[in-house]
């Protein structure tokens, strides 16, 4: 049984989530709380596997409670329930930086029966995925690439590794923290960096702003027909696939709302396909923590033509779905914690093409 605690000052939200969780046989709601302090008091003895928490609550809010909950229950995974607003996005990303593993939009932010069904599926998927994995260990030094616990085929460097023309990053669950750690370690970017992080609208603009503040590389939310410059990073906006064209020698962003791929929009594969059409093998793809296998098809095509793929290791990933997919397929030349990936990228950026 997966033991879950619900924390929200809204009786309506607690009731809705309770009905969803009680509809499956292997999830047990072990406690409910109306604020952060009550959650801490109950969690101390219960030690739940998963805590679903609101952030804006009386007595003690979620941002205050998250680090205290993790001190009390160090192996518990916390999922934040967020409002779809600029304020909601900002405090949700702060919650993730404080140790929450993932977030989901509150059902009150959604409309229509289809979105209600999507909320149920998304909530259960997050609970099942996170309950199977211990909390990640992000600490690492660039000097040591630890031997992975799970054996997988590493790709031999038959094609010389050289400075790429562009770096393409894909991430999902746990991605905001991994991206901020990566950007804090990158010294510079003499080539463009493009990012697809599975996130809803509003959140991606806040993420881009936070990435700009976390390192030395200006980061922007992608805008249709925006010129892509070396030394800058671009995040795919929520609900849009971010693809690229080259016009008059200049790379530009093309946004579209084509059907979701791998159940996602934005998705990593459309980004990689469009870049491959422009740059061929001169692309470095970096796949960070996330559920599912988005990016696998694009990375396979890239590697077949001589490109290179790096992936975050299992131990430091919140979920080893996306990076695990490319690693198990034997597409990676490097599988390592984020600081090691950043160190390898820094080395590449100092090489001449």
Buried (B, 14 or more C-beta within 10 A) or exposed (E): EBBBBBBBBBEEBBEBBBEBBEEEEEBEBBBBBBBBBBBBEBBEEBBBBBBBBBBBBEEBBBBBBBEBBBEBBEEBBBBBBBBBEEEBBBBBBBBBBBBBBBBBBBBBBBEEEEBBEBBBEBBBBBBBBBBEBEBBEBEBEBEEBBEBEEEBEBBEEEBEBBBBBBBBBBBBBBBBBBBBBBBBBBEEBEBBBBBBBBBBEBBBBBBBBBBBEBBEBBBBBBEEEBEBBEEBBBBBBBBBBBBBEEEEEEBBBBBBEEEBBBBBBBBBBBBBBBBBEBBEBBBBBBBBBBBBBBBBBBBBBBBEEEBBBBBBBBBBBBBBBBBBBBBBBBBBBBBBBBBBBBBBBBEBBEEEE
